[in-house]
Amino acid sequence: MLEKLPEGLGHALINQRAGMEQVLINRITLDRELPRFGAASGMFADGAAIPSLYTADGAGLSPPLTWRGAPEDAESVALIVEDADSPTPHPLVHAIVVNLAGEFGFLAEGALDSPEHKGLGYSEGRNSFFQQAWLPPDPPPGHGTHRYVFQFFALRAGHVFSRVPGRDQFTDIILERAIAAGVLIGTYERVLREPARQAEFEREAAEPPAIAAEQAT
């Protein structure tokens, strides 16, 4: 979707970013420190680039993820993925998953629903595009590197999630029930295009759909 934005717009918004301080784990730790447990992916290291396979420039699958070392008394684990560098007042939510296994577990590649792929039936919440799915990284061209923060929270017993939780309910329950957290950061930057290729994208975006043109005649 955002790949058709002009690179000039990405450059203009380069200093407009939600910020790491807005990411949920950092909002929580303003008030209290949470013990940490391990979170990882077999396809990218912490702080490294997310392969394009898992982005809007590839198949858009959700990446494989693992967690281990959560407290033994955790009733469940919940995951939220946020883009700390989205040019929006708050980080874009790319995924919410609840009712995951407690002490350790994994999500296989493509485990979550995504635009072109059916997942494995996990309890998913709404992303920022109001989809019950993985929202593949799709940063504006020219906006620089974006940090995607995969945040796992180990939860004690308490209020339960609704069938399709959104950011607000997810945050409220995490604030109430979280006893530990695991964090993994992956990055992605949409590579700047050749000027001729950018002109082609802008021309295609400006042209009316073929169907509409036919109807007009």
TITI-806666 format. One line per 10 residues: their letters; for each residue z, x negated, y negated of N, C-alpha, C. Coordinates in steps of 0.2 Angstrom, whole numbers, padded with zeros to 4 digits. Last residue first. Example, Ala and Ser with C-alpha at 12.3 -4.5 7.8 and 13.67 -1.06 7.14 Angstrom:
2
SA = 0035 -0064 0011 0036 -0068 0005 0039 -0064 0000; 0039 -0066 0028 0039 -0062 0022 0039 -0066 0016
end
This chain:
217
TAQEAAIAPP = -0105 0082 -0028 -0112 0083 -0029 -0114 0090 -0025; -0091 0082 -0025 -0093 0083 -0032 -0101 0085 -0033; -0091 0080 -0012 -0090 0086 -0014 -0092 0088 -0021; -0094 0066 -0012 -0099 0070 -0009 -0098 0078 -0011; -0082 0061 -0018 -0089 0060 -0022 -0094 0065 -0019; -0073 0064 -0009 -0072 0068 -0015 -0079 0067 -0019; -0077 0056 0001 -0077 0063 0002 -0077 0067 -0004; -0075 0043 -0004 -0082 0045 -0003 -0082 0053 -0002; -0063 0042 -0018 -0065 0042 -0011 -0072 0045 -0010; -0068 0033 -0033 -0066 0039 -0029 -0067 0039 -0022
EAAEREFEAQ = -0063 0016 -0037 -0068 0021 -0034 -0065 0027 -0031; -0052 0008 -0038 -0054 0012 -0044 -0059 0017 -0042; -0051 0001 -0027 -0045 0005 -0029 -0047 0010 -0034; -0062 -0007 -0027 -0062 -0002 -0022 -0056 0003 -0024; -0059 -0015 -0038 -0065 -0010 -0039 -0065 -0005 -0033; -0049 -0022 -0033 -0048 -0018 -0039 -0053 -0013 -0040; -0055 -0029 -0023 -0049 -0024 -0022 -0048 -0020 -0027; -0064 -0037 -0030 -0066 -0032 -0025 -0061 -0027 -0024; -0055 -0045 -0038 -0060 -0040 -0041 -0062 -0035 -0036; -0050 -0052 -0027 -0045 -0048 -0031 -0050 -0043 -0035
RAPERLVREY = -0061 -0060 -0023 -0058 -0055 -0019 -0053 -0050 -0022; -0063 -0068 -0035 -0068 -0063 -0033 -0065 -0058 -0028; -0051 -0075 -0035 -0052 -0070 -0040 -0058 -0065 -0038; -0041 -0075 -0020 -0047 -0078 -0024 -0049 -0073 -0029; -0024 -0070 -0020 -0031 -0070 -0018 -0036 -0074 -0022; -0008 -0077 -0015 -0013 -0075 -0021 -0020 -0075 -0018; 0001 -0070 -0002 -0003 -0075 -0005 -0008 -0073 -0010; 0016 -0062 -0003 0009 -0061 -0002 0005 -0066 -0006; 0030 -0068 0006 0026 -0069 0000 0019 -0067 0001; 0046 -0067 0013 0039 -0065 0014 0036 -0065 0007
TGILVGAAIA = 0060 -0071 0023 0056 -0071 0017 0049 -0069 0018; 0076 -0066 0030 0069 -0068 0031 0065 -0067 0025; 0092 -0068 0034 0088 -0067 0029 0081 -0070 0031; 0106 -0060 0042 0100 -0064 0043 0095 -0063 0037; 0123 -0057 0045 0117 -0057 0041 0112 -0062 0043; 0136 -0047 0051 0131 -0052 0052 0125 -0052 0048; 0153 -0042 0049 0146 -0041 0047 0142 -0048 0050; 0167 -0031 0052 0164 -0037 0052 0157 -0036 0051; 0171 -0018 0050 0176 -0023 0051 0174 -0030 0052; 0168 -0003 0042 0165 -0010 0043 0171 -0014 0044
RELIIDTFQD = 0171 0010 0037 0172 0008 0044 0171 0001 0046; 0169 0013 0024 0175 0016 0027 0176 0012 0034; 0157 0007 0020 0163 0005 0016 0170 0007 0020; 0149 0013 0030 0150 0006 0030 0157 0004 0026; 0149 0026 0024 0152 0025 0031 0153 0018 0032; 0143 0024 0012 0149 0027 0012 0153 0025 0019; 0130 0019 0016 0135 0015 0012 0142 0017 0013; 0125 0030 0023 0126 0024 0026 0131 0020 0023; 0124 0039 0012 0128 0040 0018 0130 0034 0022; 0114 0032 0004 0120 0034 0002 0125 0035 0007
RGPVRSFVHG = 0102 0030 0013 0106 0024 0010 0113 0026 0008; 0103 0042 0026 0100 0039 0021 0105 0033 0018; 0103 0047 0043 0106 0045 0037 0102 0041 0032; 0100 0059 0053 0095 0054 0049 0098 0052 0043; 0111 0065 0058 0105 0063 0063 0101 0058 0059; 0125 0056 0051 0121 0062 0052 0115 0060 0056; 0138 0046 0058 0132 0047 0054 0129 0053 0056; 0156 0050 0058 0150 0049 0061 0144 0049 0056; 0171 0042 0053 0166 0047 0052 0160 0045 0055; 0177 0032 0066 0178 0035 0060 0173 0041 0059
ARLAFFQFVY = 0180 0016 0074 0179 0023 0074 0181 0026 0067; 0173 0001 0066 0178 0005 0069 0176 0012 0070; 0157 -0008 0067 0161 -0002 0064 0167 0000 0069; 0148 -0022 0061 0152 -0019 0066 0157 -0014 0064; 0133 -0022 0054 0140 -0021 0052 0143 -0018 0059; 0120 -0033 0048 0123 -0029 0054 0130 -0028 0053; 0106 -0034 0038 0113 -0034 0038 0116 -0030 0044; 0093 -0043 0033 0095 -0040 0039 0103 -0040 0039; 0084 -0044 0019 0091 -0046 0021 0093 -0041 0027; 0071 -0053 0013 0073 -0047 0016 0079 -0048 0020
RHTGHGPPPD = 0065 -0059 -0002 0071 -0060 0003 0072 -0053 0006; 0049 -0064 -0008 0054 -0059 -0007 0059 -0060 -0001; 0041 -0075 -0019 0044 -0074 -0013 0049 -0068 -0013; 0029 -0067 -0030 0033 -0072 -0028 0036 -0070 -0021; 0020 -0058 -0035 0027 -0057 -0037 0031 -0062 -0034; 0007 -0059 -0031 0009 -0062 -0037 0016 -0062 -0039; 0006 -0042 -0024 0003 -0049 -0025 0005 -0052 -0032; 0022 -0035 -0020 0016 -0035 -0024 0013 -0042 -0024; 0026 -0035 -0002 0028 -0037 -0009 0021 -0036 -0013; 0030 -0028 0011 0024 -0027 0007 0024 -0029 0000
PPLWAQQFFS = 0037 -0027 0027 0037 -0030 0020 0030 -0030 0017; 0037 -0010 0034 0035 -0017 0034 0035 -0020 0027; 0050 0000 0038 0045 -0001 0032 0043 -0008 0032; 0054 0008 0052 0053 0002 0049 0048 0002 0044; 0059 0026 0049 0055 0020 0052 0056 0014 0049; 0058 0039 0043 0063 0037 0048 0059 0032 0052; 0054 0038 0026 0052 0038 0033 0057 0036 0037; 0057 0037 0012 0059 0043 0016 0056 0044 0022; 0055 0025 0007 0049 0029 0007 0050 0035 0011; 0066 0018 0011 0065 0020 0004 0059 0024 0002
NRGESYGLGK = 0071 0026 0027 0070 0020 0022 0068 0022 0015; 0083 0035 0035 0077 0035 0031 0077 0028 0027; 0088 0029 0052 0089 0033 0046 0083 0032 0042; 0087 0030 0070 0085 0027 0064 0086 0032 0058; 0092 0027 0085 0094 0032 0080 0093 0028 0073; 0077 0023 0095 0084 0021 0092 0085 0027 0087; 0065 0024 0102 0070 0030 0102 0076 0028 0099; 0056 0014 0101 0059 0015 0108 0065 0020 0108; 0041 0018 0091 0047 0014 0094 0050 0016 0100; 0024 0018 0089 0030 0022 0091 0035 0017 0094
HEPSDLAGEA = 0015 0013 0075 0018 0011 0081 0024 0015 0083; 0011 0012 0062 0005 0012 0067 0008 0012 0074; 0023 0012 0054 0017 0016 0052 0012 0017 0058; 0036 0012 0067 0033 0009 0061 0026 0013 0060; 0052 0013 0076 0045 0016 0073 0043 0013 0067; 0058 -0002 0084 0058 0003 0079 0051 0007 0077; 0054 -0012 0092 0059 -0007 0095 0059 -0001 0090; 0045 -0022 0090 0042 -0016 0090 0047 -0010 0092; 0055 -0033 0100 0049 -0033 0095 0046 -0025 0096; 0071 -0026 0103 0065 -0030 0105 0060 -0029 0099
LFGFEGALNV = 0087 -0030 0098 0081 -0025 0097 0075 -0029 0098; 0103 -0032 0106 0096 -0035 0104 0092 -0029 0102; 0120 -0037 0107 0114 -0033 0108 0108 -0036 0106; 0138 -0037 0107 0132 -0040 0107 0126 -0036 0109; 0148 -0027 0104 0150 -0034 0104 0143 -0038 0103; 0140 -0013 0103 0145 -0016 0099 0145 -0024 0099; 0123 -0005 0101 0129 -0008 0105 0133 -0012 0101; 0121 0007 0087 0119 0001 0092 0125 -0001 0096; 0122 0017 0078 0124 0018 0085 0121 0013 0090; 0107 0015 0067 0114 0016 0068 0116 0017 0076
VIAHVLPHPT = 0097 0008 0055 0098 0009 0062 0105 0010 0064; 0085 0007 0043 0092 0009 0044 0092 0011 0052; 0074 -0003 0033 0076 0001 0039 0083 0002 0039; 0072 -0005 0020 0066 -0006 0025 0068 -0003 0031; 0075 -0001 0004 0078 -0001 0011 0072 -0001 0015; 0075 -0011 -0011 0071 -0006 -0006 0074 -0007 0001; 0089 -0013 -0022 0084 -0015 -0016 0081 -0010 -0012; 0087 -0005 -0038 0091 -0006 -0032 0086 -0009 -0026; 0077 -0005 -0048 0084 -0006 -0050 0088 -0007 -0044; 0063 -0016 -0043 0066 -0009 -0043 0073 -0010 -0045
PSDADEVILA = 0054 -0025 -0036 0055 -0024 -0043 0057 -0017 -0045; 0064 -0033 -0023 0059 -0028 -0025 0060 -0027 -0033; 0072 -0043 -0018 0068 -0045 -0023 0063 -0039 -0025; 0079 -0039 -0007 0083 -0041 -0013 0079 -0042 -0019; 0077 -0026 0004 0073 -0031 0000 0076 -0033 -0007; 0087 -0023 0018 0085 -0022 0011 0081 -0028 0008; 0091 -0015 0032 0087 -0021 0030 0085 -0019 0023; 0106 -0012 0042 0102 -0010 0036 0098 -0016 0034; 0114 -0006 0057 0109 -0011 0053 0106 -0008 0047; 0129 -0005 0066 0124 -0002 0062 0120 -0008 0058
VSEADEPAGR = 0138 -0004 0081 0135 -0008 0076 0129 -0004 0072; 0154 0002 0087 0146 0002 0087 0144 -0003 0081; 0167 -0001 0089 0164 0005 0092 0157 0005 0092; 0175 -0016 0091 0170 -0012 0087 0167 -0006 0091; 0183 -0024 0098 0186 -0017 0097 0181 -0013 0093; 0177 -0036 0098 0177 -0033 0104 0179 -0025 0103; 0167 -0040 0084 0174 -0039 0087 0173 -0035 0093; 0152 -0049 0088 0155 -0044 0085 0162 -0043 0088; 0145 -0059 0095 0151 -0061 0093 0154 -0056 0088; 0127 -0056 0091 0133 -0057 0096 0139 -0060 0092
WTLPPSLGAG = 0111 -0049 0090 0117 -0051 0087 0123 -0052 0092; 0093 -0051 0087 0099 -0051 0091 0105 -0052 0087; 0077 -0044 0086 0083 -0046 0082 0088 -0046 0088; 0059 -0044 0082 0065 -0044 0087 0071 -0047 0084; 0053 -0034 0069 0054 -0040 0072 0059 -0040 0078; 0042 -0020 0069 0048 -0022 0068 0049 -0029 0072; 0024 -0022 0065 0029 -0020 0070 0036 -0023 0067; 0013 -0024 0057 0018 -0020 0054 0024 -0018 0059; 0002 -0031 0060 0002 -0025 0064 0008 -0021 0061; 0000 -0037 0043 -0002 -0038 0050 -0001 -0031 0054
DATYLSPIAA = 0003 -0035 0031 -0003 -0038 0031 -0005 -0040 0039; 0016 -0029 0031 0010 -0024 0030 0003 -0028 0030; 0023 -0038 0045 0023 -0036 0038 0017 -0031 0037; 0024 -0044 0057 0029 -0039 0056 0029 -0037 0049; 0014 -0054 0057 0014 -0048 0062 0018 -0043 0060; 0018 -0064 0048 0014 -0058 0045 0013 -0052 0050; 0035 -0069 0050 0028 -0069 0052 0024 -0063 0050; 0045 -0073 0037 0044 -0068 0042 0036 -0069 0044; 0051 -0089 0033 0046 -0084 0032 0046 -0080 0038; 0069 -0092 0033 0062 -0094 0034 0058 -0088 0033
GDAFMGSAAG = 0083 -0089 0033 0080 -0091 0027 0073 -0093 0027; 0084 -0091 0050 0088 -0089 0044 0085 -0092 0038; 0068 -0091 0058 0075 -0094 0057 0078 -0091 0051; 0059 -0080 0068 0060 -0084 0062 0067 -0086 0061; 0059 -0075 0081 0053 -0076 0078 0053 -0080 0071; 0071 -0072 0086 0068 -0077 0090 0061 -0079 0087; 0084 -0070 0074 0078 -0067 0077 0075 -0073 0081; 0102 -0065 0072 0096 -0070 0073 0090 -0066 0075; 0119 -0066 0069 0113 -0062 0069 0107 -0067 0069; 0136 -0067 0073 0130 -0070 0073 0124 -0065 0073
FRPLERDLTI = 0149 -0062 0061 0147 -0063 0068 0139 -0065 0067; 0163 -0064 0049 0156 -0064 0051 0154 -0065 0059; 0175 -0053 0041 0173 -0058 0046 0166 -0058 0048; 0173 -0049 0024 0172 -0046 0031 0171 -0053 0035; 0183 -0047 0010 0179 -0052 0014 0179 -0049 0021; 0182 -0035 -0004 0185 -0038 0002 0180 -0042 0006; 0175 -0033 -0016 0181 -0030 -0015 0185 -0033 -0009; 0163 -0040 -0014 0166 -0040 -0021 0173 -0038 -0020; 0158 -0036 -0002 0162 -0042 -0002 0165 -0044 -0010; 0150 -0025 -0004 0156 -0025 -0001 0161 -0030 -0002
RNILVQEMGA = 0139 -0031 -0011 0143 -0026 -0014 0150 -0025 -0011; 0134 -0039 -0001 0137 -0042 -0007 0141 -0038 -0011; 0129 -0030 0008 0135 -0034 0010 0138 -0038 0004; 0119 -0023 0000 0125 -0020 0002 0131 -0025 0004; 0113 -0031 -0014 0112 -0030 -0007 0119 -0028 -0004; 0115 -0034 -0027 0114 -0027 -0026 0114 -0026 -0018; 0114 -0048 -0028 0121 -0045 -0029 0121 -0037 -0028; 0101 -0051 -0027 0105 -0052 -0021 0112 -0048 -0022; 0090 -0040 -0035 0095 -0045 -0035 0099 -0045 -0029; 0078 -0033 -0040 0085 -0030 -0039 0090 -0035 -0039
RQNILAHGLG = 0068 -0040 -0053 0070 -0040 -0046 0077 -0036 -0045; 0057 -0045 -0064 0060 -0039 -0062 0062 -0039 -0055; 0050 -0057 -0065 0057 -0057 -0067 0061 -0051 -0066; 0037 -0052 -0062 0040 -0057 -0058 0048 -0058 -0059; 0029 -0043 -0067 0035 -0040 -0065 0039 -0046 -0061; 0017 -0050 -0070 0021 -0047 -0076 0028 -0045 -0074; 0013 -0053 -0057 0015 -0058 -0062 0020 -0055 -0068; 0009 -0040 -0053 0014 -0044 -0050 0017 -0050 -0054; -0001 -0038 -0062 0005 -0034 -0062 0011 -0037 -0059; -0010 -0048 -0058 -0007 -0048 -0064 -0001 -0044 -0065
EPLKELM = -0014 -0043 -0046 -0010 -0049 -0046 -0006 -0050 -0053; -0015 -0026 -0044 -0018 -0032 -0047 -0012 -0037 -0047; -0012 -0018 -0028 -0010 -0019 -0035 -0013 -0026 -0037; -0015 -0018 -0014 -0020 -0016 -0019 -0018 -0017 -0026; -0003 -0020 -0007 -0008 -0025 -0007 -0014 -0024 -0012; 0005 -0009 -0007 0005 -0013 -0013 0000 -0019 -0013; 0000 -0004 0006 0000 0000 0000 0000 -0004 -0006
end
